[in-house]
């Protein structure tokens, strides 16, 4: 069974304008996997119920330069909807 979770983050206040964000997820302690490119500071993730998710994001500017990744989120256990 799968569920969805909304992920929201704060845009940076310094540096070049961000065109979009790369969203990566670590599931159950595994490696980082890019799951979305988001133009806003929110995205919706789909995961298996019971999985533990940790999320990080990095901004990309209009020239295609990627910034550093955010501090990873606190773990979130996916629940049924």
C-alpha positions in Angstrom: 0.0 0.0 0.0 1.2 3.5 -0.8 0.7 6.9 0.7 1.6 10.4 -0.2 3.4 13.1 1.8 3.8 16.8 1.1 7.3 18.2 1.5 7.8 21.9 2.0 11.0 23.9 2.4 12.2 27.5 2.7 13.8 29.2 -0.3 17.3 30.6 0.2 17.6 34.3 1.0 21.0 34.8 -0.5 22.7 33.9 -3.7 21.3 33.8 -7.3 17.6 33.2 -7.9 16.6 29.6 -8.0 15.0 28.3 -11.2 14.1 24.9 -9.7 15.0 22.5 -6.9 16.3 19.0 -7.2 14.5 16.8 -4.5 16.3 13.7 -3.3 15.0 11.0 -0.9 16.7 8.4 1.2 14.4 5.5 1.9 15.0 3.3 4.9 18.5 4.5 5.2 19.5 3.8 1.6 21.3 6.1 -0.8 20.0 9.4 -2.1 17.7 9.2 -5.2 16.5 12.2 -7.2 12.7 11.9 -7.2 11.6 15.3 -8.5 12.5 18.7 -10.0 10.3 21.3 -8.3 9.8 24.9 -9.4 8.1 25.8 -6.1 9.2 25.1 -2.5 6.8 22.2 -2.2 6.4 18.7 -3.8 4.4 15.6 -3.1 6.1 12.3 -2.6 4.6 8.8 -2.9 6.1 6.0 -0.8 5.2 2.6 0.6 3.4 2.7 3.9 5.9 2.0 6.7 8.9 3.3 4.8 11.1 5.9 6.5 12.0 8.8 4.3 14.6 11.5 4.7 14.6 14.4 2.2 17.1 17.0 1.0 16.9 19.7 -1.8 19.4 21.7 -3.8 18.6 24.8 -5.9 19.6 25.2 -9.5 20.0 28.7 -11.0 19.2 29.9 -14.5 22.7 29.0 -15.7 22.3 25.4 -14.6 24.6 25.8 -11.6 23.5 23.6 -8.7 23.9 24.8 -5.1 24.8 22.6 -2.1 22.1 20.2 -0.7 20.1 21.3 2.3 20.6 19.7 5.7 18.6 16.4 5.5 15.1 16.4 7.0 14.2 14.6 10.1 13.0 11.0 9.3 9.4 10.6 8.4 7.5 7.3 8.4 5.0 7.1 5.6 1.5 6.5 6.8 -1.6 5.2 4.9 -3.9 8.0 3.6 
